[in-house]
Amino acid sequence: MVTNALSSVDRRQVLRFAASFLWADLEVADSERRFLTQLADELEMDDAEKEVAGLLASPPVPEDVDPTSVPAAVADVVRQAALRAIAADGRVGSEEMSMFELLDDLLPRSSPHA
């Protein structure tokens, strides 16, 4: 996952989208907790421990996971993180994939010349 060009706001947004998929079935498994911690480490977030703890305690609020607010340059990273989150518990439910398809439709597309 390419993250070195992401701002701290972008990194937080990616983590929150991933967390929203972990909460899709209203419970977060141990494997999903480990995934979110690992993702925060990959994103090299300054306040990773605090951010992860908050996202594991309760799901992100809808305003924090609005696909229309994601910059085009960040959209593919959000997509990758969401797919990894879906697979983190070893089960991929049809409702999770429906949720991903909606996210994918609403996220902006990168410019082919970018």
N, CA, C and O atoms as a GROMACS GRO file, in nm:
protein
  456
    1MET      N    1   0.085  -0.117   0.000
    1MET     CA    2   0.000   0.000   0.000
    1MET      C    3   0.090   0.124   0.000
    1MET      O    4   0.177   0.137   0.086
    2VAL      N    5   0.071   0.214  -0.095
    2VAL     CA    6   0.150   0.335  -0.106
    2VAL      C    7   0.091   0.441  -0.013
    2VAL      O    8  -0.020   0.488  -0.036
    3THR      N    9   0.166   0.477   0.091
    3THR     CA   10   0.113   0.573   0.188
    3THR      C   11   0.204   0.692   0.213
    3THR      O   12   0.164   0.785   0.283
    4ASN      N   13   0.325   0.691   0.158
    4ASN     CA   14   0.420   0.796   0.191
    4ASN      C   15   0.376   0.934   0.144
    4ASN      O   16   0.426   1.034   0.196
    5ALA      N   17   0.287   0.944   0.048
    5ALA     CA   18   0.241   1.073  -0.001
    5ALA      C   19   0.114   1.120   0.070
    5ALA      O   20   0.061   1.227   0.038
    6LEU      N   21   0.064   1.042   0.165
    6LEU     CA   22  -0.062   1.078   0.232
    6LEU      C   23  -0.037   1.174   0.348
    6LEU      O   24   0.060   1.160   0.422
    7SER      N   25  -0.126   1.270   0.362
    7SER     CA   26  -0.120   1.361   0.476
    7SER      C   27  -0.171   1.288   0.600
    7SER      O   28  -0.226   1.178   0.589
    8SER      N   29  -0.153   1.347   0.716
    8SER     CA   30  -0.204   1.284   0.839
    8SER      C   31  -0.356   1.274   0.836
    8SER      O   32  -0.412   1.178   0.890
    9VAL      N   33  -0.423   1.370   0.774
    9VAL     CA   34  -0.570   1.366   0.760
    9VAL      C   35  -0.609   1.249   0.670
    9VAL      O   36  -0.704   1.176   0.700
   10ASP      N   37  -0.537   1.231   0.559
   10ASP     CA   38  -0.564   1.120   0.467
   10ASP      C   39  -0.544   0.986   0.536
   10ASP      O   40  -0.624   0.894   0.520
   11ARG      N   41  -0.438   0.974   0.613
   11ARG     CA   42  -0.407   0.849   0.683
   11ARG      C   43  -0.519   0.814   0.782
   11ARG      O   44  -0.561   0.699   0.791
   12ARG      N   45  -0.564   0.914   0.854
   12ARG     CA   46  -0.673   0.894   0.951
   12ARG      C   47  -0.800   0.850   0.878
   12ARG      O   48  -0.874   0.763   0.925
   13GLN      N   49  -0.825   0.911   0.762
   13GLN     CA   50  -0.944   0.877   0.684
   13GLN      C   51  -0.937   0.731   0.636
   13GLN      O   52  -1.037   0.659   0.643
   14VAL      N   53  -0.822   0.687   0.589
   14VAL     CA   54  -0.804   0.548   0.545
   14VAL      C   55  -0.833   0.453   0.661
   14VAL      O   56  -0.904   0.354   0.645
   15LEU      N   57  -0.777   0.483   0.778
   15LEU     CA   58  -0.797   0.397   0.895
   15LEU      C   59  -0.944   0.391   0.934
   15LEU      O   60  -0.995   0.285   0.970
   16ARG      N   61  -1.012   0.502   0.927
   16ARG     CA   62  -1.154   0.505   0.964
   16ARG      C   63  -1.241   0.427   0.866
   16ARG      O   64  -1.334   0.359   0.907
   17PHE      N   65  -1.211   0.436   0.739
   17PHE     CA   66  -1.285   0.355   0.642
   17PHE      C   67  -1.263   0.206   0.668
   17PHE      O   68  -1.358   0.128   0.665
   18ALA      N   69  -1.139   0.167   0.695
   18ALA     CA   70  -1.112   0.026   0.726
   18ALA      C   71  -1.191  -0.016   0.849
   18ALA      O   72  -1.252  -0.123   0.850
   19ALA      N   73  -1.192   0.067   0.952
   19ALA     CA   74  -1.266   0.035   1.074
   19ALA      C   75  -1.415   0.020   1.047
   19ALA      O   76  -1.482  -0.064   1.108
   20SER      N   77  -1.468   0.102   0.957
   20SER     CA   78  -1.612   0.092   0.928
   20SER      C   79  -1.647  -0.046   0.872
   20SER      O   80  -1.756  -0.097   0.897
   21PHE      N   81  -1.556  -0.105   0.796
   21PHE     CA   82  -1.580  -0.239   0.744
   21PHE      C   83  -1.565  -0.345   0.852
   21PHE      O   84  -1.634  -0.447   0.850
   22LEU      N   85  -1.477  -0.322   0.948
   22LEU     CA   86  -1.462  -0.417   1.058
   22LEU      C   87  -1.590  -0.422   1.142
   22LEU      O   88  -1.625  -0.526   1.196
   23TRP      N   89  -1.658  -0.310   1.151
   23TRP     CA   90  -1.781  -0.300   1.230
   23TRP      C   91  -1.905  -0.341   1.151
   23TRP      O   92  -2.016  -0.335   1.206
   24ALA      N   93  -1.892  -0.382   1.026
   24ALA     CA   94  -2.008  -0.413   0.942
   24ALA      C   95  -2.100  -0.517   1.004
   24ALA      O   96  -2.222  -0.510   0.988
   25ASP      N   97  -2.043  -0.614   1.075
   25ASP     CA   98  -2.126  -0.718   1.138
   25ASP      C   99  -2.148  -0.691   1.287
   25ASP      O  100  -2.190  -0.779   1.362
   26LEU      N  101  -2.120  -0.568   1.329
   26LEU     CA  102  -2.144  -0.519   1.465
   26LEU      C  103  -2.055  -0.582   1.572
   26LEU      O  104  -2.080  -0.565   1.691
   27GLU      N  105  -1.952  -0.653   1.531
   27GLU     CA  106  -1.854  -0.705   1.626
   27GLU      C  107  -1.717  -0.707   1.559
   27GLU      O  108  -1.705  -0.726   1.438
   28VAL      N  109  -1.614  -0.686   1.641
   28VAL     CA  110  -1.478  -0.683   1.588
   28VAL      C  111  -1.401  -0.801   1.648
   28VAL      O  112  -1.377  -0.806   1.769
   29ALA      N  113  -1.362  -0.894   1.562
   29ALA     CA  114  -1.288  -1.014   1.604
   29ALA      C  115  -1.143  -0.979   1.637
   29ALA      O  116  -1.094  -0.874   1.596
   30ASP      N  117  -1.077  -1.067   1.710
   30ASP     CA  118  -0.936  -1.044   1.746
   30ASP      C  119  -0.849  -1.024   1.622
   30ASP      O  120  -0.761  -0.939   1.620
   31SER      N  121  -0.875  -1.103   1.517
   31SER     CA  122  -0.796  -1.089   1.394
   31SER      C  123  -0.818  -0.952   1.331
   31SER      O  124  -0.726  -0.896   1.271
   32GLU      N  125  -0.938  -0.899   1.344
   32GLU     CA  126  -0.967  -0.766   1.290
   32GLU      C  127  -0.900  -0.658   1.374
   32GLU      O  128  -0.854  -0.557   1.321
   33ARG      N  129  -0.894  -0.678   1.504
   33ARG     CA  130  -0.823  -0.584   1.593
   33ARG      C  131  -0.674  -0.579   1.555
   33ARG      O  132  -0.615  -0.471   1.546
   34ARG      N  133  -0.617  -0.697   1.532
   34ARG     CA  134  -0.476  -0.702   1.492
   34ARG      C  135  -0.455  -0.632   1.357
   34ARG      O  136  -0.358  -0.559   1.338
   35PHE      N  137  -0.548  -0.656   1.265
   35PHE     CA  138  -0.538  -0.593   1.134
   35PHE      C  139  -0.538  -0.441   1.147
   35PHE      O  140  -0.455  -0.374   1.085
   36LEU      N  141  -0.630  -0.385   1.227
   36LEU     CA  142  -0.640  -0.240   1.238
   36LEU      C  143  -0.512  -0.181   1.300
   36LEU      O  144  -0.466  -0.075   1.258
   37THR      N  145  -0.457  -0.250   1.398
   37THR     CA  146  -0.331  -0.206   1.459
   37THR      C  147  -0.219  -0.210   1.356
   37THR      O  148  -0.138  -0.117   1.348
   38GLN      N  149  -0.213  -0.317   1.278
   38GLN     CA  150  -0.110  -0.331   1.174
   38GLN      C  151  -0.127  -0.222   1.068
   38GLN      O  152  -0.028  -0.164   1.023
   39LEU      N  153  -0.250  -0.194   1.029
   39LEU     CA  154  -0.275  -0.091   0.928
   39LEU      C  155  -0.230   0.045   0.979
   39LEU      O  156  -0.168   0.122   0.905
   40ALA      N  157  -0.260   0.075   1.104
   40ALA     CA  158  -0.216   0.203   1.162
   40ALA      C  159  -0.064   0.212   1.161
   40ALA      O  160  -0.008   0.319   1.136
   41ASP      N  161   0.004   0.101   1.189
   41ASP     CA  162   0.150   0.099   1.183
   41ASP      C  163   0.199   0.123   1.041
   41ASP      O  164   0.293   0.200   1.020
   42GLU      N  165   0.136   0.058   0.944
   42GLU     CA  166   0.173   0.077   0.803
   42GLU      C  167   0.154   0.222   0.761
   42GLU      O  168   0.233   0.276   0.683
   43LEU      N  169   0.049   0.284   0.813
   43LEU     CA  170   0.019   0.423   0.778
   43LEU      C  171   0.110   0.521   0.852
   43LEU      O  172   0.108   0.641   0.825
   44GLU      N  173   0.190   0.468   0.946
   44GLU     CA  174   0.283   0.550   1.024
   44GLU      C  175   0.213   0.670   1.086
   44GLU      O  176   0.258   0.784   1.074
   45MET      N  177   0.102   0.641   1.154
   45MET     CA  178   0.025   0.747   1.218
   45MET      C  179   0.090   0.788   1.348
   45MET      O  180   0.138   0.704   1.425
   46ASP      N  181   0.092   0.919   1.374
   46ASP     CA  182   0.154   0.972   1.495
   46ASP      C  183   0.082   0.925   1.621
   46ASP      O  184   0.147   0.890   1.720
   47ASP      N  185  -0.049   0.924   1.618
   47ASP     CA  186  -0.129   0.889   1.735
   47ASP      C  187  -0.201   0.756   1.713
   47ASP      O  188  -0.318   0.741   1.749
   48ALA      N  189  -0.130   0.660   1.655
   48ALA     CA  190  -0.191   0.533   1.614
   48ALA      C  191  -0.261   0.461   1.728
   48ALA      O  192  -0.374   0.416   1.711
   49GLU      N  193  -0.196   0.449   1.842
   49GLU     CA  194  -0.254   0.373   1.952
   49GLU      C  195  -0.386   0.433   1.998
   49GLU      O  196  -0.484   0.361   2.020
   50LYS      N  197  -0.390   0.564   2.012
   50LYS     CA  198  -0.512   0.633   2.055
   50LYS      C  199  -0.622   0.620   1.950
   50LYS      O  200  -0.738   0.592   1.983
   51GLU      N  201  -0.587   0.640   1.825
   51GLU     CA  202  -0.684   0.632   1.715
   51GLU      C  203  -0.742   0.491   1.705
   51GLU      O  204  -0.864   0.475   1.693
   52VAL      N  205  -0.658   0.390   1.709
   52VAL     CA  206  -0.704   0.251   1.700
   52VAL      C  207  -0.794   0.217   1.818
   52VAL      O  208  -0.898   0.155   1.800
   53ALA      N  209  -0.754   0.257   1.938
   53ALA     CA  210  -0.835   0.228   2.057
   53ALA      C  211  -0.975   0.287   2.042
   53ALA      O  212  -1.074   0.222   2.076
   54GLY      N  213  -0.984   0.409   1.993
   54GLY     CA  214  -1.114   0.472   1.973
   54GLY      C  215  -1.198   0.400   1.869
   54GLY      O  216  -1.318   0.383   1.887
   55LEU      N  217  -1.135   0.358   1.760
   55LEU     CA  218  -1.208   0.290   1.652
   55LEU      C  219  -1.248   0.148   1.690
   55LEU      O  220  -1.343   0.093   1.634
   56LEU      N  221  -1.176   0.088   1.784
   56LEU     CA  222  -1.214  -0.046   1.830
   56LEU      C  223  -1.323  -0.038   1.937
   56LEU      O  224  -1.396  -0.135   1.959
   57ALA      N  225  -1.332   0.076   2.004
   57ALA     CA  226  -1.434   0.094   2.107
   57ALA      C  227  -1.572   0.119   2.046
   57ALA      O  228  -1.673   0.073   2.098
   58SER      N  229  -1.573   0.193   1.936
   58SER     CA  230  -1.700   0.221   1.867
   58SER      C  231  -1.671   0.254   1.722
   58SER      O  232  -1.564   0.304   1.689
   59PRO      N  233  -1.768   0.226   1.634
   59PRO     CA  234  -1.745   0.251   1.491
   59PRO      C  235  -1.732   0.400   1.461
   59PRO      O  236  -1.781   0.483   1.538
   60PRO      N  237  -1.668   0.433   1.350
   60PRO     CA  238  -1.658   0.574   1.311
   60PRO      C  239  -1.797   0.630   1.281
   60PRO      O  240  -1.886   0.559   1.236
   61VAL      N  241  -1.813   0.759   1.308
   61VAL     CA  242  -1.940   0.824   1.277
   61VAL      C  243  -1.952   0.841   1.126
   61VAL      O  244  -1.850   0.854   1.058
   62PRO      N  245  -2.074   0.841   1.074
   62PRO     CA  246  -2.092   0.849   0.928
   62PRO      C  247  -2.019   0.967   0.862
   62PRO      O  248  -1.970   0.954   0.750
   63GLU      N  249  -2.012   1.079   0.930
   63GLU     CA  250  -1.944   1.196   0.870
   63GLU      C  251  -1.796   1.169   0.846
   63GLU      O  252  -1.735   1.231   0.758
   64ASP      N  253  -1.738   1.077   0.923
   64ASP     CA  254  -1.595   1.046   0.908
   64ASP      C  255  -1.568   0.944   0.798
   64ASP      O  256  -1.452   0.919   0.763
   65VAL      N  257  -1.672   0.885   0.744
   65VAL     CA  258  -1.655   0.785   0.638
   65VAL      C  259  -1.747   0.818   0.520
   65VAL      O  260  -1.821   0.733   0.470
   66ASP      N  261  -1.741   0.942   0.478
   66ASP     CA  262  -1.819   0.988   0.364
   66ASP      C  263  -1.733   0.973   0.238
   66ASP      O  264  -1.637   1.047   0.221
   67PRO      N  265  -1.767   0.879   0.151
   67PRO     CA  266  -1.684   0.855   0.032
   67PRO      C  267  -1.669   0.978  -0.057
   67PRO      O  268  -1.569   0.991  -0.128
   68THR      N  269  -1.767   1.066  -0.056
   68THR     CA  270  -1.759   1.184  -0.141
   68THR      C  271  -1.657   1.286  -0.090
   68THR      O  272  -1.623   1.380  -0.162
   69SER      N  273  -1.607   1.267   0.032
   69SER     CA  274  -1.507   1.359   0.086
   69SER      C  275  -1.364   1.310   0.064
   69SER      O  276  -1.268   1.377   0.103
   70VAL      N  277  -1.350   1.194   0.002
   70VAL     CA  278  -1.217   1.135  -0.019
   70VAL      C  279  -1.155   1.194  -0.145
   70VAL      O  280  -1.215   1.188  -0.252
   71PRO      N  281  -1.034   1.250  -0.134
   71PRO     CA  282  -0.966   1.300  -0.253
   71PRO      C  283  -0.935   1.185  -0.350
   71PRO      O  284  -0.910   1.072  -0.307
   72ALA      N  285  -0.937   1.213  -0.478
   72ALA     CA  286  -0.910   1.111  -0.579
   72ALA      C  287  -0.776   1.042  -0.556
   72ALA      O  288  -0.762   0.922  -0.580
   73ALA      N  289  -0.677   1.117  -0.510
   73ALA     CA  290  -0.544   1.061  -0.488
   73ALA      C  291  -0.540   0.959  -0.374
   73ALA      O  292  -0.446   0.880  -0.364
   74VAL      N  293  -0.642   0.960  -0.288
   74VAL     CA  294  -0.646   0.872  -0.171
   74VAL      C  295  -0.743   0.756  -0.193
   74VAL      O  296  -0.738   0.657  -0.120
   75ALA      N  297  -0.830   0.767  -0.290
   75ALA     CA  298  -0.940   0.672  -0.310
   75ALA      C  299  -0.892   0.528  -0.325
   75ALA      O  300  -0.951   0.437  -0.266
   76ASP      N  301  -0.787   0.504  -0.402
   76ASP     CA  302  -0.740   0.367  -0.421
   76ASP      C  303  -0.683   0.307  -0.293
   76ASP      O  304  -0.696   0.187  -0.269
   77VAL      N  305  -0.621   0.390  -0.210
   77VAL     CA  306  -0.570   0.342  -0.081
   77VAL      C  307  -0.687   0.304   0.009
   77VAL      O  308  -0.681   0.204   0.081
   78VAL      N  309  -0.794   0.383   0.006
   78VAL     CA  310  -0.915   0.351   0.082
   78VAL      C  311  -0.974   0.219   0.033
   78VAL      O  312  -1.012   0.134   0.113
   79ARG      N  313  -0.980   0.202  -0.098
   79ARG     CA  314  -1.033   0.076  -0.154
   79ARG      C  315  -0.952  -0.045  -0.106
   79ARG      O  316  -1.008  -0.145  -0.062
   80GLN      N  317  -0.819  -0.034  -0.114
   80GLN     CA  318  -0.732  -0.144  -0.072
   80GLN      C  319  -0.750  -0.175   0.076
   80GLN      O  320  -0.760  -0.291   0.115
   81ALA      N  321  -0.756  -0.071   0.158
   81ALA     CA  322  -0.772  -0.090   0.302
   81ALA      C  323  -0.907  -0.154   0.334
   81ALA      O  324  -0.917  -0.240   0.421
   82ALA      N  325  -1.011  -0.113   0.262
   82ALA     CA  326  -1.144  -0.170   0.284
   82ALA      C  327  -1.146  -0.318   0.248
   82ALA      O  328  -1.202  -0.399   0.323
   83LEU      N  329  -1.086  -0.355   0.137
   83LEU     CA  330  -1.082  -0.496   0.097
   83LEU      C  331  -1.003  -0.580   0.197
   83LEU      O  332  -1.042  -0.692   0.229
   84ARG      N  333  -0.894  -0.525   0.246
   84ARG     CA  334  -0.815  -0.597   0.347
   84ARG      C  335  -0.895  -0.612   0.476
   84ARG      O  336  -0.888  -0.716   0.542
   85ALA      N  337  -0.970  -0.509   0.512
   85ALA     CA  338  -1.052  -0.515   0.634
   85ALA      C  339  -1.160  -0.622   0.620
   85ALA      O  340  -1.187  -0.697   0.714
   86ILE      N  341  -1.221  -0.629   0.503
   86ILE     CA  342  -1.326  -0.729   0.479
   86ILE      C  343  -1.271  -0.870   0.499
   86ILE      O  344  -1.339  -0.956   0.555
   87ALA      N  345  -1.149  -0.894   0.454
   87ALA     CA  346  -1.089  -1.028   0.462
   87ALA      C  347  -1.020  -1.056   0.596
   87ALA      O  348  -0.978  -1.169   0.620
   88ALA      N  349  -1.009  -0.956   0.682
   88ALA     CA  350  -0.930  -0.969   0.804
   88ALA      C  351  -0.978  -1.079   0.899
   88ALA      O  352  -0.897  -1.137   0.971
   89ASP      N  353  -1.107  -1.108   0.900
   89ASP     CA  354  -1.157  -1.212   0.990
   89ASP      C  355  -1.166  -1.349   0.922
   89ASP      O  356  -1.213  -1.446   0.982
   90GLY      N  357  -1.120  -1.357   0.798
   90GLY     CA  358  -1.121  -1.485   0.726
   90GLY      C  359  -1.254  -1.520   0.664
   90GLY      O  360  -1.268  -1.626   0.603
   91ARG      N  361  -1.353  -1.432   0.678
   91ARG     CA  362  -1.486  -1.456   0.620
   91ARG      C  363  -1.525  -1.333   0.540
   91ARG      O  364  -1.507  -1.220   0.585
   92VAL      N  365  -1.578  -1.355   0.422
   92VAL     CA  366  -1.624  -1.245   0.338
   92VAL      C  367  -1.773  -1.265   0.315
   92VAL      O  368  -1.815  -1.354   0.242
   93GLY      N  369  -1.852  -1.180   0.380
   93GLY     CA  370  -1.997  -1.190   0.367
   93GLY      C  371  -2.049  -1.111   0.248
   93GLY      O  372  -1.986  -1.015   0.204
   94SER      N  373  -2.163  -1.152   0.197
   94SER     CA  374  -2.221  -1.083   0.082
   94SER      C  375  -2.257  -0.939   0.117
   94SER      O  376  -2.248  -0.850   0.032
   95GLU      N  377  -2.298  -0.915   0.243
   95GLU     CA  378  -2.331  -0.778   0.283
   95GLU      C  379  -2.207  -0.689   0.286
   95GLU      O  380  -2.214  -0.570   0.256
   96GLU      N  381  -2.092  -0.748   0.323
   96GLU     CA  382  -1.967  -0.673   0.322
   96GLU      C  383  -1.928  -0.636   0.179
   96GLU      O  384  -1.883  -0.524   0.154
   97MET      N  385  -1.946  -0.729   0.087
   97MET     CA  386  -1.912  -0.700  -0.052
   97MET      C  387  -2.009  -0.599  -0.112
   97MET      O  388  -1.968  -0.515  -0.193
   98SER      N  389  -2.135  -0.605  -0.074
   98SER     CA  390  -2.231  -0.505  -0.120
   98SER      C  391  -2.191  -0.367  -0.070
   98SER      O  392  -2.198  -0.268  -0.143
   99MET      N  393  -2.149  -0.362   0.056
   99MET     CA  394  -2.103  -0.237   0.115
   99MET      C  395  -1.980  -0.185   0.041
   99MET      O  396  -1.968  -0.065   0.014
  100PHE      N  397  -1.888  -0.277   0.006
  100PHE     CA  398  -1.769  -0.236  -0.068
  100PHE      C  399  -1.806  -0.184  -0.206
  100PHE      O  400  -1.752  -0.083  -0.251
  101GLU      N  401  -1.896  -0.253  -0.274
  101GLU     CA  402  -1.936  -0.210  -0.409
  101GLU      C  403  -1.996  -0.070  -0.406
  101GLU      O  404  -1.972   0.010  -0.496
  102LEU      N  405  -2.074  -0.040  -0.302
  102LEU     CA  406  -2.129   0.095  -0.288
  102LEU      C  407  -2.017   0.196  -0.265
  102LEU      O  408  -2.016   0.302  -0.326
  103LEU      N  409  -1.924   0.162  -0.177
  103LEU     CA  410  -1.808   0.249  -0.152
  103LEU      C  411  -1.733   0.273  -0.282
  103LEU      O  412  -1.700   0.386  -0.316
  104ASP      N  413  -1.705   0.166  -0.355
  104ASP     CA  414  -1.630   0.174  -0.480
  104ASP      C  415  -1.700   0.267  -0.580
  104ASP      O  416  -1.636   0.346  -0.648
  105ASP      N  417  -1.833   0.256  -0.587
  105ASP     CA  418  -1.909   0.341  -0.678
  105ASP      C  419  -1.903   0.488  -0.638
  105ASP      O  420  -1.902   0.576  -0.725
  106LEU      N  421  -1.899   0.516  -0.508
  106LEU     CA  422  -1.904   0.654  -0.460
  106LEU      C  423  -1.767   0.722  -0.452
  106LEU      O  424  -1.759   0.844  -0.457
  107LEU      N  425  -1.661   0.643  -0.442
  107LEU     CA  426  -1.527   0.701  -0.437
  107LEU      C  427  -1.488   0.756  -0.574
  107LEU      O  428  -1.526   0.700  -0.677
  108PRO      N  429  -1.412   0.865  -0.574
  108PRO     CA  430  -1.366   0.918  -0.703
  108PRO      C  431  -1.264   0.825  -0.767
  108PRO      O  432  -1.198   0.747  -0.699
  109ARG      N  433  -1.254   0.834  -0.896
  109ARG     CA  434  -1.156   0.756  -0.973
  109ARG      C  435  -1.031   0.842  -0.992
  109ARG      O  436  -1.040   0.963  -1.013
  110SER      N  437  -0.916   0.778  -0.986
  110SER     CA  438  -0.791   0.848  -1.013
  110SER      C  439  -0.785   0.885  -1.160
  110SER      O  440  -0.836   0.814  -1.246
  111SER      N  441  -0.724   0.997  -1.187
  111SER     CA  442  -0.704   1.039  -1.325
  111SER      C  443  -0.602   0.947  -1.390
  111SER      O  444  -0.500   0.916  -1.328
  112PRO      N  445  -0.626   0.902  -1.513
  112PRO     CA  446  -0.530   0.813  -1.578
  112PRO      C  447  -0.396   0.881  -1.604
  112PRO      O  448  -0.296   0.814  -1.631
  113HIS      N  449  -0.394   1.014  -1.597
  113HIS     CA  450  -0.270   1.088  -1.624
  113HIS      C  451  -0.201   1.132  -1.496
  113HIS      O  452  -0.102   1.206  -1.502
  114ALA      N  453  -0.250   1.089  -1.381
  114ALA     CA  454  -0.193   1.132  -1.253
  114ALA      C  455  -0.066   1.058  -1.221
  114ALA      O  456  -0.004   1.082  -1.118
   0.00000   0.00000   0.00000
